[in-house]
Amino acid sequence: MSKSQHRRSVVKAITWRITGTLDTFLIAWIITGSPTIGAAIGGIEAFTKTFLYYFHERIWEKSKFGLHDTDK
């Protein structure tokens, strides 16, 4: 079994954020009819969700939920 490298995780996170932002941009463009507004919403979303994800991860890092003690 191969071990995932940090670089792979970073690239996956970046490509997922790009995919999510493009999705938001397209949905906003379709709903508003304006690519400018779609781009503005997509840009704001990319910025805010990056920070939300970071804090979400930090909270989960402190949680013991779903972890098993392997020392027993």
PDB file of N, H, CA, C and O in Angstrom:
ATOM      1  N   MET A   1       0.846  -1.175   0.000  1.00  0.00           N
ATOM      2  CA  MET A   1       0.000   0.000   0.000  1.00  0.00           C
ATOM      3  C   MET A   1       0.899   1.247   0.000  1.00  0.00           C
ATOM      4  O   MET A   1       1.859   1.313   0.767  1.00  0.00           O
ATOM      5  N   SER A   2       0.596   2.226  -0.845  1.00  0.00           N
ATOM      6  H   SER A   2      -0.184   2.173  -1.469  1.00  0.00           H
ATOM      7  CA  SER A   2       1.400   3.437  -0.898  1.00  0.00           C
ATOM      8  C   SER A   2       0.827   4.485   0.055  1.00  0.00           C
ATOM      9  O   SER A   2      -0.377   4.543   0.301  1.00  0.00           O
ATOM     10  N   LYS A   3       1.733   5.310   0.580  1.00  0.00           N
ATOM     11  H   LYS A   3       2.712   5.262   0.379  1.00  0.00           H
ATOM     12  CA  LYS A   3       1.350   6.361   1.514  1.00  0.00           C
ATOM     13  C   LYS A   3       1.156   7.660   0.745  1.00  0.00           C
ATOM     14  O   LYS A   3       1.985   8.024  -0.089  1.00  0.00           O
ATOM     15  N   SER A   4       0.066   8.352   1.025  1.00  0.00           N
ATOM     16  H   SER A   4      -0.607   8.056   1.703  1.00  0.00           H
ATOM     17  CA  SER A   4      -0.225   9.621   0.375  1.00  0.00           C
ATOM     18  C   SER A   4       0.735  10.700   0.869  1.00  0.00           C
ATOM     19  O   SER A   4       0.999  10.805   2.067  1.00  0.00           O
ATOM     20  N   GLN A   5       1.245  11.487  -0.048  1.00  0.00           N
ATOM     21  H   GLN A   5       1.030  11.402  -1.020  1.00  0.00           H
ATOM     22  CA  GLN A   5       2.151  12.564   0.305  1.00  0.00           C
ATOM     23  C   GLN A   5       1.371  13.842   0.574  1.00  0.00           C
ATOM     24  O   GLN A   5       0.263  14.022   0.067  1.00  0.00           O
ATOM     25  N   HIS A   6       1.957  14.730   1.376  1.00  0.00           N
ATOM     26  H   HIS A   6       2.856  14.584   1.788  1.00  0.00           H
ATOM     27  CA  HIS A   6       1.321  16.014   1.672  1.00  0.00           C
ATOM     28  C   HIS A   6       1.077  16.804   0.388  1.00  0.00           C
ATOM     29  O   HIS A   6       0.052  17.472   0.247  1.00  0.00           O
ATOM     30  N   ARG A   7       2.013  16.724  -0.534  1.00  0.00           N
ATOM     31  H   ARG A   7       2.845  16.181  -0.420  1.00  0.00           H
ATOM     32  CA  ARG A   7       1.874  17.452  -1.801  1.00  0.00           C
ATOM     33  C   ARG A   7       0.612  17.009  -2.531  1.00  0.00           C
ATOM     34  O   ARG A   7      -0.098  17.835  -3.104  1.00  0.00           O
ATOM     35  N   ARG A   8       0.332  15.720  -2.510  1.00  0.00           N
ATOM     36  H   ARG A   8       0.909  15.049  -2.044  1.00  0.00           H
ATOM     37  CA  ARG A   8      -0.880  15.201  -3.153  1.00  0.00           C
ATOM     38  C   ARG A   8      -2.122  15.789  -2.486  1.00  0.00           C
ATOM     39  O   ARG A   8      -3.068  16.179  -3.170  1.00  0.00           O
ATOM     40  N   SER A   9      -2.121  15.853  -1.158  1.00  0.00           N
ATOM     41  H   SER A   9      -1.353  15.536  -0.602  1.00  0.00           H
ATOM     42  CA  SER A   9      -3.268  16.410  -0.435  1.00  0.00           C
ATOM     43  C   SER A   9      -3.462  17.892  -0.751  1.00  0.00           C
ATOM     44  O   SER A   9      -4.593  18.357  -0.900  1.00  0.00           O
ATOM     45  N   VAL A  10      -2.369  18.622  -0.852  1.00  0.00           N
ATOM     46  H   VAL A  10      -1.451  18.244  -0.731  1.00  0.00           H
ATOM     47  CA  VAL A  10      -2.459  20.047  -1.175  1.00  0.00           C
ATOM     48  C   VAL A  10      -3.021  20.233  -2.583  1.00  0.00           C
ATOM     49  O   VAL A  10      -3.893  21.076  -2.795  1.00  0.00           O
ATOM     50  N   VAL A  11      -2.533  19.457  -3.538  1.00  0.00           N
ATOM     51  H   VAL A  11      -1.825  18.772  -3.365  1.00  0.00           H
ATOM     52  CA  VAL A  11      -3.021  19.568  -4.916  1.00  0.00           C
ATOM     53  C   VAL A  11      -4.500  19.182  -4.988  1.00  0.00           C
ATOM     54  O   VAL A  11      -5.276  19.823  -5.698  1.00  0.00           O
ATOM     55  N   LYS A  12      -4.892  18.135  -4.254  1.00  0.00           N
ATOM     56  H   LYS A  12      -4.262  17.615  -3.678  1.00  0.00           H
ATOM     57  CA  LYS A  12      -6.308  17.747  -4.232  1.00  0.00           C
ATOM     58  C   LYS A  12      -7.166  18.845  -3.632  1.00  0.00           C
ATOM     59  O   LYS A  12      -8.254  19.119  -4.138  1.00  0.00           O
ATOM     60  N   ALA A  13      -6.701  19.482  -2.563  1.00  0.00           N
ATOM     61  H   ALA A  13      -5.817  19.260  -2.151  1.00  0.00           H
ATOM     62  CA  ALA A  13      -7.460  20.566  -1.937  1.00  0.00           C
ATOM     63  C   ALA A  13      -7.613  21.748  -2.891  1.00  0.00           C
ATOM     64  O   ALA A  13      -8.688  22.339  -2.986  1.00  0.00           O
ATOM     65  N   ILE A  14      -6.546  22.087  -3.588  1.00  0.00           N
ATOM     66  H   ILE A  14      -5.673  21.606  -3.511  1.00  0.00           H
ATOM     67  CA  ILE A  14      -6.600  23.211  -4.529  1.00  0.00           C
ATOM     68  C   ILE A  14      -7.526  22.904  -5.690  1.00  0.00           C
ATOM     69  O   ILE A  14      -8.345  23.744  -6.064  1.00  0.00           O
ATOM     70  N   THR A  15      -7.411  21.707  -6.272  1.00  0.00           N
ATOM     71  H   THR A  15      -6.745  21.025  -5.969  1.00  0.00           H
ATOM     72  CA  THR A  15      -8.269  21.380  -7.412  1.00  0.00           C
ATOM     73  C   THR A  15      -9.732  21.272  -6.995  1.00  0.00           C
ATOM     74  O   THR A  15     -10.626  21.607  -7.771  1.00  0.00           O
ATOM     75  N   TRP A  16      -9.980  20.802  -5.763  1.00  0.00           N
ATOM     76  H   TRP A  16      -9.253  20.529  -5.132  1.00  0.00           H
ATOM     77  CA  TRP A  16     -11.367  20.748  -5.275  1.00  0.00           C
ATOM     78  C   TRP A  16     -11.910  22.151  -5.073  1.00  0.00           C
ATOM     79  O   TRP A  16     -13.069  22.409  -5.395  1.00  0.00           O
ATOM     80  N   ARG A  17     -11.101  23.068  -4.546  1.00  0.00           N
ATOM     81  H   ARG A  17     -10.159  22.858  -4.284  1.00  0.00           H
ATOM     82  CA  ARG A  17     -11.548  24.454  -4.335  1.00  0.00           C
ATOM     83  C   ARG A  17     -11.840  25.116  -5.675  1.00  0.00           C
ATOM     84  O   ARG A  17     -12.821  25.850  -5.798  1.00  0.00           O
ATOM     85  N   ILE A  18     -11.009  24.872  -6.674  1.00  0.00           N
ATOM     86  H   ILE A  18     -10.212  24.276  -6.574  1.00  0.00           H
ATOM     87  CA  ILE A  18     -11.247  25.425  -8.013  1.00  0.00           C
ATOM     88  C   ILE A  18     -12.555  24.882  -8.576  1.00  0.00           C
ATOM     89  O   ILE A  18     -13.354  25.636  -9.132  1.00  0.00           O
ATOM     90  N   THR A  19     -12.774  23.581  -8.434  1.00  0.00           N
ATOM     91  H   THR A  19     -12.125  22.969  -7.982  1.00  0.00           H
ATOM     92  CA  THR A  19     -14.013  22.965  -8.925  1.00  0.00           C
ATOM     93  C   THR A  19     -15.230  23.573  -8.232  1.00  0.00           C
ATOM     94  O   THR A  19     -16.216  23.910  -8.889  1.00  0.00           O
ATOM     95  N   GLY A  20     -15.165  23.713  -6.919  1.00  0.00           N
ATOM     96  H   GLY A  20     -14.365  23.440  -6.385  1.00  0.00           H
ATOM     97  CA  GLY A  20     -16.278  24.278  -6.159  1.00  0.00           C
ATOM     98  C   GLY A  20     -16.547  25.725  -6.527  1.00  0.00           C
ATOM     99  O   GLY A  20     -17.702  26.136  -6.639  1.00  0.00           O
ATOM    100  N   THR A  21     -15.491  26.498  -6.716  1.00  0.00           N
ATOM    101  H   THR A  21     -14.553  26.164  -6.625  1.00  0.00           H
ATOM    102  CA  THR A  21     -15.651  27.909  -7.069  1.00  0.00           C
ATOM    103  C   THR A  21     -16.221  28.062  -8.474  1.00  0.00           C
ATOM    104  O   THR A  21     -17.070  28.923  -8.705  1.00  0.00           O
ATOM    105  N   LEU A  22     -15.765  27.241  -9.412  1.00  0.00           N
ATOM    106  H   LEU A  22     -15.075  26.542  -9.224  1.00  0.00           H
ATOM    107  CA  LEU A  22     -16.336  27.289 -10.765  1.00  0.00           C
ATOM    108  C   LEU A  22     -17.823  26.933 -10.744  1.00  0.00           C
ATOM    109  O   LEU A  22     -18.619  27.541 -11.460  1.00  0.00           O
ATOM    110  N   ASP A  23     -18.193  25.958  -9.931  1.00  0.00           N
ATOM    111  H   ASP A  23     -17.546  25.464  -9.349  1.00  0.00           H
ATOM    112  CA  ASP A  23     -19.593  25.584  -9.782  1.00  0.00           C
ATOM    113  C   ASP A  23     -20.415  26.761  -9.250  1.00  0.00           C
ATOM    114  O   ASP A  23     -21.483  27.070  -9.778  1.00  0.00           O
ATOM    115  N   THR A  24     -19.910  27.409  -8.207  1.00  0.00           N
ATOM    116  H   THR A  24     -19.042  27.158  -7.778  1.00  0.00           H
ATOM    117  CA  THR A  24     -20.602  28.568  -7.637  1.00  0.00           C
ATOM    118  C   THR A  24     -20.720  29.691  -8.659  1.00  0.00           C
ATOM    119  O   THR A  24     -21.778  30.304  -8.797  1.00  0.00           O
ATOM    120  N   PHE A  25     -19.630  29.960  -9.374  1.00  0.00           N
ATOM    121  H   PHE A  25     -18.770  29.463  -9.262  1.00  0.00           H
ATOM    122  CA  PHE A  25     -19.631  30.990 -10.412  1.00  0.00           C
ATOM    123  C   PHE A  25     -20.708  30.707 -11.465  1.00  0.00           C
ATOM    124  O   PHE A  25     -21.481  31.596 -11.822  1.00  0.00           O
ATOM    125  N   LEU A  26     -20.754  29.475 -11.955  1.00  0.00           N
ATOM    126  H   LEU A  26     -20.127  28.753 -11.665  1.00  0.00           H
ATOM    127  CA  LEU A  26     -21.731  29.130 -12.995  1.00  0.00           C
ATOM    128  C   LEU A  26     -23.169  29.224 -12.490  1.00  0.00           C
ATOM    129  O   LEU A  26     -24.046  29.730 -13.190  1.00  0.00           O
ATOM    130  N   ILE A  27     -23.406  28.740 -11.282  1.00  0.00           N
ATOM    131  H   ILE A  27     -22.694  28.329 -10.712  1.00  0.00           H
ATOM    132  CA  ILE A  27     -24.759  28.825 -10.714  1.00  0.00           C
ATOM    133  C   ILE A  27     -25.168  30.281 -10.539  1.00  0.00           C
ATOM    134  O   ILE A  27     -26.287  30.658 -10.888  1.00  0.00           O
ATOM    135  N   ALA A  28     -24.257  31.111  -9.996  1.00  0.00           N
ATOM    136  H   ALA A  28     -23.348  30.804  -9.713  1.00  0.00           H
ATOM    137  CA  ALA A  28     -24.575  32.531  -9.800  1.00  0.00           C
ATOM    138  C   ALA A  28     -24.808  33.228 -11.139  1.00  0.00           C
ATOM    139  O   ALA A  28     -25.696  34.074 -11.245  1.00  0.00           O
ATOM    140  N   TRP A  29     -24.031  32.889 -12.152  1.00  0.00           N
ATOM    141  H   TRP A  29     -23.310  32.201 -12.066  1.00  0.00           H
ATOM    142  CA  TRP A  29     -24.195  33.472 -13.484  1.00  0.00           C
ATOM    143  C   TRP A  29     -25.556  33.094 -14.061  1.00  0.00           C
ATOM    144  O   TRP A  29     -26.266  33.940 -14.602  1.00  0.00           O
ATOM    145  N   ILE A  30     -25.910  31.821 -13.941  1.00  0.00           N
ATOM    146  H   ILE A  30     -25.333  31.133 -13.501  1.00  0.00           H
ATOM    147  CA  ILE A  30     -27.203  31.358 -14.458  1.00  0.00           C
ATOM    148  C   ILE A  30     -28.354  32.055 -13.743  1.00  0.00           C
ATOM    149  O   ILE A  30     -29.303  32.506 -14.384  1.00  0.00           O
ATOM    150  N   ILE A  31     -28.275  32.145 -12.424  1.00  0.00           N
ATOM    151  H   ILE A  31     -27.504  31.779 -11.903  1.00  0.00           H
ATOM    152  CA  ILE A  31     -29.368  32.746 -11.648  1.00  0.00           C
ATOM    153  C   ILE A  31     -29.476  34.244 -11.902  1.00  0.00           C
ATOM    154  O   ILE A  31     -30.580  34.764 -12.059  1.00  0.00           O
ATOM    155  N   THR A  32     -28.333  34.952 -11.946  1.00  0.00           N
ATOM    156  H   THR A  32     -27.435  34.529 -11.819  1.00  0.00           H
ATOM    157  CA  THR A  32     -28.374  36.406 -12.092  1.00  0.00           C
ATOM    158  C   THR A  32     -28.349  36.862 -13.547  1.00  0.00           C
ATOM    159  O   THR A  32     -28.780  37.971 -13.861  1.00  0.00           O
ATOM    160  N   GLY A  33     -27.845  36.010 -14.433  1.00  0.00           N
ATOM    161  H   GLY A  33     -27.494  35.109 -14.178  1.00  0.00           H
ATOM    162  CA  GLY A  33     -27.697  36.395 -15.832  1.00  0.00           C
ATOM    163  C   GLY A  33     -26.474  37.266 -16.080  1.00  0.00           C
ATOM    164  O   GLY A  33     -26.271  37.752 -17.193  1.00  0.00           O
ATOM    165  N   SER A  34     -25.657  37.467 -15.045  1.00  0.00           N
ATOM    166  H   SER A  34     -25.822  37.072 -14.141  1.00  0.00           H
ATOM    167  CA  SER A  34     -24.492  38.339 -15.161  1.00  0.00           C
ATOM    168  C   SER A  34     -23.213  37.583 -14.828  1.00  0.00           C
ATOM    169  O   SER A  34     -23.045  37.113 -13.703  1.00  0.00           O
ATOM    170  N   PRO A  35     -22.299  37.460 -15.810  1.00  0.00           N
ATOM    171  CA  PRO A  35     -21.028  36.806 -15.498  1.00  0.00           C
ATOM    172  C   PRO A  35     -20.198  37.612 -14.496  1.00  0.00           C
ATOM    173  O   PRO A  35     -19.410  37.034 -13.748  1.00  0.00           O
ATOM    174  N   THR A  36     -20.364  38.926 -14.472  1.00  0.00           N
ATOM    175  H   THR A  36     -21.004  39.395 -15.080  1.00  0.00           H
ATOM    176  CA  THR A  36     -19.636  39.766 -13.521  1.00  0.00           C
ATOM    177  C   THR A  36     -20.075  39.475 -12.095  1.00  0.00           C
ATOM    178  O   THR A  36     -19.242  39.318 -11.201  1.00  0.00           O
ATOM    179  N   ILE A  37     -21.380  39.402 -11.884  1.00  0.00           N
ATOM    180  H   ILE A  37     -22.057  39.529 -12.609  1.00  0.00           H
ATOM    181  CA  ILE A  37     -21.896  39.080 -10.552  1.00  0.00           C
ATOM    182  C   ILE A  37     -21.510  37.644 -10.195  1.00  0.00           C
ATOM    183  O   ILE A  37     -21.141  37.368  -9.053  1.00  0.00           O
ATOM    184  N   GLY A  38     -21.592  36.735 -11.158  1.00  0.00           N
ATOM    185  H   GLY A  38     -21.892  36.960 -12.085  1.00  0.00           H
ATOM    186  CA  GLY A  38     -21.182  35.353 -10.916  1.00  0.00           C
ATOM    187  C   GLY A  38     -19.727  35.271 -10.477  1.00  0.00           C
ATOM    188  O   GLY A  38     -19.392  34.525  -9.558  1.00  0.00           O
ATOM    189  N   ALA A  39     -18.857  36.044 -11.140  1.00  0.00           N
ATOM    190  H   ALA A  39     -19.129  36.651 -11.888  1.00  0.00           H
ATOM    191  CA  ALA A  39     -17.440  36.055 -10.779  1.00  0.00           C
ATOM    192  C   ALA A  39     -17.226  36.657  -9.390  1.00  0.00           C
ATOM    193  O   ALA A  39     -16.394  36.177  -8.620  1.00  0.00           O
ATOM    194  N   ALA A  40     -17.977  37.702  -9.081  1.00  0.00           N
ATOM    195  H   ALA A  40     -18.653  38.091  -9.707  1.00  0.00           H
ATOM    196  CA  ALA A  40     -17.857  38.324  -7.756  1.00  0.00           C
ATOM    197  C   ALA A  40     -18.274  37.345  -6.663  1.00  0.00           C
ATOM    198  O   ALA A  40     -17.582  37.204  -5.654  1.00  0.00           O
ATOM    199  N   ILE A  41     -19.390  36.680  -6.862  1.00  0.00           N
ATOM    200  H   ILE A  41     -19.951  36.795  -7.681  1.00  0.00           H
ATOM    201  CA  ILE A  41     -19.866  35.699  -5.879  1.00  0.00           C
ATOM    202  C   ILE A  41     -18.864  34.543  -5.780  1.00  0.00           C
ATOM    203  O   ILE A  41     -18.533  34.107  -4.677  1.00  0.00           O
ATOM    204  N   GLY A  42     -18.387  34.049  -6.909  1.00  0.00           N
ATOM    205  H   GLY A  42     -18.656  34.403  -7.805  1.00  0.00           H
ATOM    206  CA  GLY A  42     -17.400  32.963  -6.902  1.00  0.00           C
ATOM    207  C   GLY A  42     -16.114  33.363  -6.196  1.00  0.00           C
ATOM    208  O   GLY A  42     -15.531  32.560  -5.467  1.00  0.00           O
ATOM    209  N   GLY A  43     -15.668  34.589  -6.404  1.00  0.00           N
ATOM    210  H   GLY A  43     -16.141  35.241  -6.996  1.00  0.00           H
ATOM    211  CA  GLY A  43     -14.449  35.069  -5.750  1.00  0.00           C
ATOM    212  C   GLY A  43     -14.605  35.189  -4.248  1.00  0.00           C
ATOM    213  O   GLY A  43     -13.723  34.789  -3.488  1.00  0.00           O
ATOM    214  N   ILE A  44     -15.729  35.740  -3.824  1.00  0.00           N
ATOM    215  H   ILE A  44     -16.445  36.065  -4.441  1.00  0.00           H
ATOM    216  CA  ILE A  44     -15.998  35.861  -2.391  1.00  0.00           C
ATOM    217  C   ILE A  44     -16.102  34.473  -1.760  1.00  0.00           C
ATOM    218  O   ILE A  44     -15.574  34.227  -0.675  1.00  0.00           O
ATOM    219  N   GLU A  45     -16.787  33.582  -2.453  1.00  0.00           N
ATOM    220  H   GLU A  45     -17.216  33.782  -3.334  1.00  0.00           H
ATOM    221  CA  GLU A  45     -16.978  32.214  -1.958  1.00  0.00           C
ATOM    222  C   GLU A  45     -15.644  31.498  -1.799  1.00  0.00           C
ATOM    223  O   GLU A  45     -15.441  30.796  -0.808  1.00  0.00           O
ATOM    224  N   ALA A  46     -14.743  31.657  -2.739  1.00  0.00           N
ATOM    225  H   ALA A  46     -14.908  32.227  -3.544  1.00  0.00           H
ATOM    226  CA  ALA A  46     -13.431  30.997  -2.651  1.00  0.00           C
ATOM    227  C   ALA A  46     -12.675  31.492  -1.428  1.00  0.00           C
ATOM    228  O   ALA A  46     -12.059  30.701  -0.714  1.00  0.00           O
ATOM    229  N   PHE A  47     -12.718  32.775  -1.188  1.00  0.00           N
ATOM    230  H   PHE A  47     -13.218  33.418  -1.768  1.00  0.00           H
ATOM    231  CA  PHE A  47     -12.022  33.376  -0.052  1.00  0.00           C
ATOM    232  C   PHE A  47     -12.631  32.928   1.276  1.00  0.00           C
ATOM    233  O   PHE A  47     -11.912  32.470   2.164  1.00  0.00           O
ATOM    234  N   THR A  48     -13.941  33.056   1.416  1.00  0.00           N
ATOM    235  H   THR A  48     -14.525  33.428   0.695  1.00  0.00           H
ATOM    236  CA  THR A  48     -14.581  32.728   2.690  1.00  0.00           C
ATOM    237  C   THR A  48     -14.523  31.230   2.989  1.00  0.00           C
ATOM    238  O   THR A  48     -14.292  30.840   4.134  1.00  0.00           O
ATOM    239  N   LYS A  49     -14.724  30.402   1.995  1.00  0.00           N
ATOM    240  H   LYS A  49     -14.911  30.718   1.065  1.00  0.00           H
ATOM    241  CA  LYS A  49     -14.731  28.960   2.245  1.00  0.00           C
ATOM    242  C   LYS A  49     -13.339  28.414   2.543  1.00  0.00           C
ATOM    243  O   LYS A  49     -13.212  27.382   3.203  1.00  0.00           O
ATOM    244  N   THR A  50     -12.311  29.078   2.075  1.00  0.00           N
ATOM    245  H   THR A  50     -12.415  29.916   1.539  1.00  0.00           H
ATOM    246  CA  THR A  50     -10.963  28.670   2.430  1.00  0.00           C
ATOM    247  C   THR A  50     -10.750  28.842   3.936  1.00  0.00           C
ATOM    248  O   THR A  50     -10.220  27.951   4.599  1.00  0.00           O
ATOM    249  N   PHE A  51     -11.167  29.992   4.468  1.00  0.00           N
ATOM    250  H   PHE A  51     -11.598  30.716   3.929  1.00  0.00           H
ATOM    251  CA  PHE A  51     -11.036  30.227   5.900  1.00  0.00           C
ATOM    252  C   PHE A  51     -11.980  29.352   6.712  1.00  0.00           C
ATOM    253  O   PHE A  51     -11.591  28.842   7.762  1.00  0.00           O
ATOM    254  N   LEU A  52     -13.202  29.169   6.251  1.00  0.00           N
ATOM    255  H   LEU A  52     -13.518  29.584   5.398  1.00  0.00           H
ATOM    256  CA  LEU A  52     -14.142  28.301   6.953  1.00  0.00           C
ATOM    257  C   LEU A  52     -13.609  26.872   7.020  1.00  0.00           C
ATOM    258  O   LEU A  52     -13.724  26.210   8.051  1.00  0.00           O
ATOM    259  N   TYR A  53     -13.032  26.405   5.931  1.00  0.00           N
ATOM    260  H   TYR A  53     -12.938  26.943   5.094  1.00  0.00           H
ATOM    261  CA  TYR A  53     -12.467  25.052   5.909  1.00  0.00           C
ATOM    262  C   TYR A  53     -11.335  24.923   6.926  1.00  0.00           C
ATOM    263  O   TYR A  53     -11.252  23.928   7.646  1.00  0.00           O
ATOM    264  N   TYR A  54     -10.472  25.921   6.983  1.00  0.00           N
ATOM    265  H   TYR A  54     -10.539  26.729   6.399  1.00  0.00           H
ATOM    266  CA  TYR A  54      -9.359  25.893   7.922  1.00  0.00           C
ATOM    267  C   TYR A  54      -9.866  25.764   9.363  1.00  0.00           C
ATOM    268  O   TYR A  54      -9.392  24.909  10.111  1.00  0.00           O
ATOM    269  N   PHE A  55     -10.820  26.604   9.752  1.00  0.00           N
ATOM    270  H   PHE A  55     -11.205  27.298   9.144  1.00  0.00           H
ATOM    271  CA  PHE A  55     -11.340  26.559  11.113  1.00  0.00           C
ATOM    272  C   PHE A  55     -12.117  25.264  11.377  1.00  0.00           C
ATOM    273  O   PHE A  55     -12.074  24.727  12.484  1.00  0.00           O
ATOM    274  N   HIS A  56     -12.813  24.773  10.377  1.00  0.00           N
ATOM    275  H   HIS A  56     -12.848  25.209   9.477  1.00  0.00           H
ATOM    276  CA  HIS A  56     -13.515  23.494  10.483  1.00  0.00           C
ATOM    277  C   HIS A  56     -12.519  22.375  10.784  1.00  0.00           C
ATOM    278  O   HIS A  56     -12.759  21.546  11.662  1.00  0.00           O
ATOM    279  N   GLU A  57     -11.413  22.352  10.060  1.00  0.00           N
ATOM    280  H   GLU A  57     -11.218  23.025   9.347  1.00  0.00           H
ATOM    281  CA  GLU A  57     -10.381  21.343  10.277  1.00  0.00           C
ATOM    282  C   GLU A  57      -9.765  21.462  11.663  1.00  0.00           C
ATOM    283  O   GLU A  57      -9.512  20.444  12.307  1.00  0.00           O
ATOM    284  N   ARG A  58      -9.519  22.677  12.137  1.00  0.00           N
ATOM    285  H   ARG A  58      -9.725  23.504  11.614  1.00  0.00           H
ATOM    286  CA  ARG A  58      -8.918  22.878  13.461  1.00  0.00           C
ATOM    287  C   ARG A  58      -9.859  22.382  14.561  1.00  0.00           C
ATOM    288  O   ARG A  58      -9.409  21.788  15.540  1.00  0.00           O
ATOM    289  N   ILE A  59     -11.157  22.623  14.403  1.00  0.00           N
ATOM    290  H   ILE A  59     -11.522  23.106  13.607  1.00  0.00           H
ATOM    291  CA  ILE A  59     -12.136  22.139  15.378  1.00  0.00           C
ATOM    292  C   ILE A  59     -12.140  20.614  15.388  1.00  0.00           C
ATOM    293  O   ILE A  59     -12.117  20.004  16.457  1.00  0.00           O
ATOM    294  N   TRP A  60     -12.169  19.996  14.218  1.00  0.00           N
ATOM    295  H   TRP A  60     -12.188  20.491  13.349  1.00  0.00           H
ATOM    296  CA  TRP A  60     -12.160  18.536  14.142  1.00  0.00           C
ATOM    297  C   TRP A  60     -10.869  17.960  14.702  1.00  0.00           C
ATOM    298  O   TRP A  60     -10.878  16.868  15.270  1.00  0.00           O
ATOM    299  N   GLU A  61      -9.764  18.670  14.553  1.00  0.00           N
ATOM    300  H   GLU A  61      -9.756  19.557  14.092  1.00  0.00           H
ATOM    301  CA  GLU A  61      -8.484  18.199  15.082  1.00  0.00           C
ATOM    302  C   GLU A  61      -8.547  18.050  16.599  1.00  0.00           C
ATOM    303  O   GLU A  61      -7.870  17.190  17.162  1.00  0.00           O
ATOM    304  N   LYS A  62      -9.344  18.871  17.264  1.00  0.00           N
ATOM    305  H   LYS A  62      -9.894  19.570  16.807  1.00  0.00           H
ATOM    306  CA  LYS A  62      -9.491  18.805  18.724  1.00  0.00           C
ATOM    307  C   LYS A  62     -10.512  17.763  19.163  1.00  0.00           C
ATOM    308  O   LYS A  62     -10.540  17.372  20.330  1.00  0.00           O
ATOM    309  N   SER A  63     -11.339  17.316  18.245  1.00  0.00           N
ATOM    310  H   SER A  63     -11.316  17.633  17.297  1.00  0.00           H
ATOM    311  CA  SER A  63     -12.397  16.364  18.569  1.00  0.00           C
ATOM    312  C   SER A  63     -11.865  14.935  18.638  1.00  0.00           C
ATOM    313  O   SER A  63     -10.984  14.551  17.869  1.00  0.00           O
ATOM    314  N   LYS A  64     -12.402  14.167  19.556  1.00  0.00           N
ATOM    315  H   LYS A  64     -13.118  14.479  20.181  1.00  0.00           H
ATOM    316  CA  LYS A  64     -12.051  12.749  19.664  1.00  0.00           C
ATOM    317  C   LYS A  64     -13.104  11.871  18.979  1.00  0.00           C
ATOM    318  O   LYS A  64     -12.989  10.645  18.983  1.00  0.00           O
ATOM    319  N   PHE A  65     -14.109  12.484  18.403  1.00  0.00           N
ATOM    320  H   PHE A  65     -14.203  13.479  18.399  1.00  0.00           H
ATOM    321  CA  PHE A  65     -15.200  11.751  17.765  1.00  0.00           C
ATOM    322  C   PHE A  65     -14.681  10.807  16.690  1.00  0.00           C
ATOM    323  O   PHE A  65     -13.944  11.228  15.799  1.00  0.00           O
ATOM    324  N   GLY A  66     -15.055   9.549  16.766  1.00  0.00           N
ATOM    325  H   GLY A  66     -15.653   9.207  17.490  1.00  0.00           H
ATOM    326  CA  GLY A  66     -14.715   8.563  15.749  1.00  0.00           C
ATOM    327  C   GLY A  66     -13.299   8.018  15.819  1.00  0.00           C
ATOM    328  O   GLY A  66     -12.901   7.220  14.970  1.00  0.00           O
ATOM    329  N   LEU A  67     -12.532   8.438  16.821  1.00  0.00           N
ATOM    330  H   LEU A  67     -12.855   9.086  17.510  1.00  0.00           H
ATOM    331  CA  LEU A  67     -11.175   7.944  16.964  1.00  0.00           C
ATOM    332  C   LEU A  67     -11.156   6.775  17.927  1.00  0.00           C
ATOM    333  O   LEU A  67     -11.926   6.738  18.886  1.00  0.00           O
ATOM    334  N   HIS A  68     -10.287   5.833  17.675  1.00  0.00           N
ATOM    335  H   HIS A  68      -9.660   5.863  16.896  1.00  0.00           H
ATOM    336  CA  HIS A  68     -10.160   4.655  18.524  1.00  0.00           C
ATOM    337  C   HIS A  68      -8.769   4.647  19.151  1.00  0.00           C
ATOM    338  O   HIS A  68      -7.774   4.939  18.488  1.00  0.00           O
ATOM    339  N   ASP A  69      -8.715   4.309  20.435  1.00  0.00           N
ATOM    340  H   ASP A  69      -9.523   4.072  20.974  1.00  0.00           H
ATOM    341  CA  ASP A  69      -7.447   4.211  21.139  1.00  0.00           C
ATOM    342  C   ASP A  69      -6.780   2.890  20.763  1.00  0.00           C
ATOM    343  O   ASP A  69      -7.307   1.820  21.066  1.00  0.00           O
ATOM    344  N   THR A  70      -5.634   2.961  20.112  1.00  0.00           N
ATOM    345  H   THR A  70      -5.206   3.831  19.866  1.00  0.00           H
ATOM    346  CA  THR A  70      -4.947   1.740  19.651  1.00  0.00           C
ATOM    347  C   THR A  70      -3.978   1.198  20.694  1.00  0.00           C
ATOM    348  O   THR A  70      -3.369   0.150  20.477  1.00  0.00           O
ATOM    349  N   ASP A  71      -3.820   1.894  21.832  1.00  0.00           N
ATOM    350  H   ASP A  71      -4.315   2.745  22.009  1.00  0.00           H
ATOM    351  CA  ASP A  71      -2.890   1.442  22.881  1.00  0.00           C
ATOM    352  C   ASP A  71      -3.505   0.379  23.792  1.00  0.00           C
ATOM    353  O   ASP A  71      -2.797  -0.204  24.613  1.00  0.00           O
ATOM    354  N   LYS A  72      -4.779   0.122  23.667  1.00  0.00           N
ATOM    355  H   LYS A  72      -5.355   0.596  23.000  1.00  0.00           H
ATOM    356  CA  LYS A  72      -5.433  -0.845  24.569  1.00  0.00           C
ATOM    357  C   LYS A  72      -5.125  -2.264  24.171  1.00  0.00           C
ATOM    358  O   LYS A  72      -5.592  -3.201  24.818  1.00  0.00           O
TER     359      LYS A  72
END
